[in-house]
Amino acid sequence: MRNLLLVCLAVCVLFMFVGVTFAADATTVNGYVSDSKCGAKGANAGAADCTKKCIKEGAKMVVVTDEDQKVLTVDNPKKLTGYEGHHVAVTGKVSGDSIHVDSVKML
């Protein structure tokens, strides 16, 4: 019985470390959803229609960060569909100049 309890405790600790490792990869970025054509120029509340138009014409969806106006290309733009031109908090994995979006929240 004692061995079973120790094994269960060890498994719980292992899952805790695995969960923390995966959570550490996620980053939350605040910024505007824009397009690759306008970039930082389109990072404002009045650019929603222009952003939608440019994305429809083939421009890539990007997130322009509030902090340093860095333009991050979105790997999975379907996650941000409907948020074009909006100020959002995007949580995901940043890799170089791109972001893979896990979740999005309006600001």
N, C-alpha and C positions, 0 to 999 in steps of 0.2 A: 504494500500500500504506500509506503514511504517513497519507494522508487518511482511509482507511478506519479506521485505528486511532484517529485523532482523533475521528471521528464516533462510534465505539463508546464511547470514553471520555466524550464529551459526553452521550450517551444514558444511560450508567450514572450519571453525576452528576445528571442530571435526575430519574431514578427514585429516587435517594437522597433528594433534596429533597422529592419528592412523598410518599414514605413517611414521612419525618419530619413533614411537615405533617399527615398523617392521624393519625399516632400522637399528636400533641400534643393532639388533640381528646378523646382518651380519658382518663377520670379513674377512679381506683380508690377506692371508698368502702367502708369497713368498717361493718357494722351488722347489725341484725336485720330479717328479712323479716316484716312485720306487715300489718295491714289498715287501711283508712282510717277505720273505725269506732273502733277502739281506739287507733290511732296509736302514740305513744310509750309509752302504758301497756302495750301489748302487745309491747313490745320486750324480751323476756326468754325464757329457755330453757323456762320452764313454760307459755308461752302458745301452743304449737303447735296444740293441738286447737281452741282458741278462734279462732285466726287462720284455720284451715281452714274452720271453721263460718261465720265472718263472710264470708269470700270466696265460699263456696258460696251464701250468701244475697244476694250482690250487692255487697258492699263491694269497693273497689278494693285491689289489692295495692300496698304501699308498702315502702320501705326506710327504717328509722330509723337515722340515722348515729350512731356511737359518740361521735364528737368533740363534737358540739353538739346532739344529739337532734333534728336537722332531719328532717322527714318528706318524703321524695321519692316522688312517685307514679310507678309503673312504667308506661312506655308500652307495653311488650311483655311482659305478665305470663306468657306461656307459657314464656319463658326461665327463670323462677323457679319453675315448677310443680315441686312436690316439695321445695322449700326453705322452705315456710311455717313460721315460728316458729324458724328456724335462724339462727345467727350466721354471716355470710358476708362475703366480699370480692367486691364487684360492680364490674366494669369496664364503663364505657360513657360515653355523652355526657350530661352534666348540663346541663339547660337550664331555668333558673329553679327551680321546685319539682318538676321531673320528671326522670326518668332513662330513657334508652333503653339497655337492657342488651345488652352484647356478649358478656360471659362472666361466670361465677360460680364461686366457689371456697369450699368449706366452711372455716371457721376452727375 
